[in-house]
Amino acid sequence: MVRDGTWTFDGEILRIVPSRDRGVNKLRQLLGEVAVPLAAVAGIAYEPGKKGGRLRLRLREGADPFTQASRGRISDSADPYQLAVDAGRTGVAEYFVDEVRNALVIEQVPDGPSDRYLMPGPGVPLAVAGGDGTATFDGESFRIEWNWAVEGAKRSAGSQRFPLKDLVGVEWIPSAGLENGHLRFTIRGSMHKLAPKHDPHCLLLWGLEKETRTAALFVAAVLARLPHPSGAAEPQPALDAPAPAAPAAPAGGDDDPDALLRRLRELGDLHRDGVLTEEEFTVAKQALLRRF
């Protein structure tokens, strides 16, 4: 645990919990705890710095709707898959990276694109307040209510309501400089594409920080409930189908008894030297013992 938050790994799930510290970006705190399955991970790295360093988690393309929605639209400080590491925790960070990388090799997780979302995205209902109105999403339908600043054509069209099944896609363009951004809903069968300030299916965005935070969560929640961008079908497993067998560990790999004993000794050394706390040592030791 560091001031920026906590990352833990049990061999299957990488759990990310942001700190409630005032210095932690509000978007990360709004997103809350994130559970990343190992199958969604493409890689992990520790980048040393002058006053500690930074952990960076790289997810597989198409595995996470939040990453799909927010890419290039939020700052590094708002990225939930980065963690600032305190100077006294660099050894733990390096050990953490080794553990995740070893698990990726053992489980033979591909680093290529995923043809389905492996993470659920933010929960609903959600709302985003823009410059000329507010859009809400309850998981099944959308509603747009206009405010006093709305342009005449939108006002004449009145409040908008449409079901999720009629939505083809959502376009999020953040504001840039003096130019407004927008959140546009593409509805099935709609042939026209008006300017954002005239389109009744489009919400203007003025670029406020709170607006960006809620837009990131909103769009991620929508994408998670739309067909995956790969276009691949997602067949549902039969209820009585047996669980797929886990791949066998390679001979002489990290599950080899001698290798596991060496790892236990290394853990003991790290604990004795003060690199691992008592709690971290206990969790890591239990994870190793389960492999025997």
N, C-alpha and C positions, 0 to 999 in steps of 0.2 A: 504494500500500500504506500502511495506517495500523495503529496498534497493535491495533485491533479486528479486522482481517482485510484481505482483498483482494477487490476486484470488478474484473473485466476484461470487455470487450465486443469481439467481433470482427466485429460486424455481423449475426451470426446467433444467437450464444449468449452469454448473460450468465453468467459463471462466478463463483461465490461461494465463497471459501475462508476459513473462520474462522481467526483467530489461535490459536496454542497458548498464548497468554499466560494467566496464572492468573486475570486479571480477566474473561476471556471466559466467558460462560455455558456450563456443561457440556453442555447439550442441543445447542447449536450445534456444539460440538466432536464430540459423538457422531454427529450427523447428517452431519458431514463436508462435503466439497466438493459443491456443488449446481450443476448445469448447467441454466439456465433458458432454454428456446428463446424467441426473440423472439415467437413466436405465442402464448405463454402470458402475455405482459406486457400489463397494462391501462394502466399509467402508472408514472411515477417522479418523485420530487421531492427537492429538497435543502432542508432546513430549517436556516437559520443559527442559531447560538447564541452565548453569551458566550465559550465556550472551544472554538470550532470549529463543529460542526453535526452533522446527521444525514441520511444518505441513506435514503429509504424507497422500496421497490419494491412496487407493487400488482399482484397477479396477477389474471387473469380468473377470475371465479367458475366453479368446477368444473374448473379446469385442473390443480390440484395437490392430490393426496390428503393431503399433510402439512398444507396450509392448511385443507383440509376437516376434518381430524381435530382440529387444535389451536386453531381459532378460539375465542377467549374463554376458553381453558383454560390458556394459558401467559402469562408476563410479557413485556413489551416486550424485556427484556434477553435472553430466550430466542428471540426471533423472528429466524430466519435472514435475513429480508428487510429488516432494518434494519442500518445500519452507522454507528457513531460516527466522525466525521471530525475529525482533528486540526486545530488552528488553522492550521497552515502548509499545509494541503492543500485549503482551501476552493475555491481557483480550479480545481483539478483536478476536484473534486466537481461544480462547476457545469458545467464542460466535459463531464464524463461524462454528466450529465443531458441536455444538449443533444444529444449523439451518440445516445443511446438514443431520445429523442423524435423526432429526425429520422428514424431508422430505422423507427420505428413508422408515421410518415406515409408514407415512401417505400414500405414494404411493405404499406401499407393494412391494418394489423392491427386488427381490431375490438376494442373494449373491453368488449363484452357477454359473457354467459356462454358457456362452452365446453360442447359436448355430449359431450365425452370427455376423459379425463385426458391431458394433454400431457407429463406428467412421471411417472417410474416409481414414485416412492415409495421408502421405505427397503428395503434388502435383507433377506433372511431367511437363516437362522432367527433368531427373536427370542423373548425371554421377558420377562414382567413378573411380579414378585413382589409380591403383595398381602398384606392382613392375614391371610387365612385359607388362602392357597395360592399356587400359581404356575401361570400359563398360558403355554404355549409354542405357537409357530406356525412350521411349516417350509415354508409356501407351498402345501401341499396338505391338511394336516389340523391340528387343534387338540388339545391335551391339557391338562387341568387336574388338578393333583395337590394334595391338601389337606395342611395342616400341623396342628400340635397345637391351634391356636386355632379350628379349624372347628366350626361348630354341628352338633348331632346328626343332623339330616336329611341334610345334605350328606355327613357321614361315612358314613351308612348307604348313600347312593347310590353311594359309592365314586368312584374316579378317573373322569374323563369324557374321552372321545375321540370326535371326529366329524370327517368330511371337510369341506373347504371348500364343496363343492357343496351341502351341507345347511344352510349358513349363510345366513340371510336378511339379517341386519344385526348391527351391534355398537353398543352404547350405552355411552358413557363419561361418567360424572358424577363430577367431582372432589369431594373432601371439602370441606365448608364449615363453619367453626367447629368445633363438637363433633360434627357429623354426618359419618359415614363416607361416602365416595364408593363407586362400584362400576364394574365393567366387566362388562356383561351381553351374552351371546351369544344372539341370537334364532335358534332352530333351526326349520327348515321342519317344519310339522305340529304344532308345540308350541302348545297352546291356553292353557295356564295361565301366569300371571305372578306368581310368589311374591315375597315380600319378599326383598331381596338376600341377607340372611344365611341364608335357607332355600333359595334357588334353586340347584340344582346346576350351572346354566349361568352362574352369576354369581360374580365374584371381588370380595371387599370391598377397598376402598382406604382406607388410613389417612391419606393426605395427605402422606407423606414426600416430600422433594424428589427423591430418586432414583426413587421410585415414579412420580412425575409425568413425569419424563424418559422412562423406559422405556415408560410407557403411551402417550405421544405418538407415539413411533416405532412401537410395536406396532399401534396403531389405524390409523395412516397406511398401514402395510404391508398390513393387512387390507383397507382401503377400496380400495387400488390394485388388488386382485385380485377385487373384487366388481363387479357391473354398475354402470355409472355412474349416479349419482342422477337424471340427466335422463331416464333410460329410453330414450335414443336408441340405436339399433343402431349397432354399430361394424363395418361391412363391411371385410374384409381386402382390400387391393389385390392384383390378380393379379400373379404373379411376373414376367410378361413385360410388364406395363403400363408405358408410358413415364412418366417423372417429369413432374408437372404443370409447365407453363411458368411462370416467374416473371413477375409483373406488370410491365408496362413502366413505366419511370420517367416521371413527367410532364415535359413540355417545360419547360425553364427551372428545373427543380427542383434538388435538391442534387447530382444526378449531371451537371448541366450543366458542361462543362469550365471555364468562367469561375468558377463557384461553387466547384468543387473547387480551382482555383488560389488563390482567395481563402482557402479553408480551410487550404491548405498554408502560405500566408503567415502566417495567424493562429497555426498550430502553431509555426512558426519563432519568432514573437514571444514566445509563451508559454515556449518552451524557452530563449530568450535571456534572458528575465526571471527564469528560475529557477522558474517555476510548474510546468513539466513536467520530470521527470528525463530523463536520456538514454534510459533504457529505455522510459519512457512515450512519449516523442517518437517513437522508432523504431517502436513498435507502431502508434501512431496514424497515422504517416506511411505505413506499409505498407498499412494498411487503406484509406486514401484513394487511394493509387496503384492499388490493385486495382480501383477503380471506373472508372478511365479506360478 
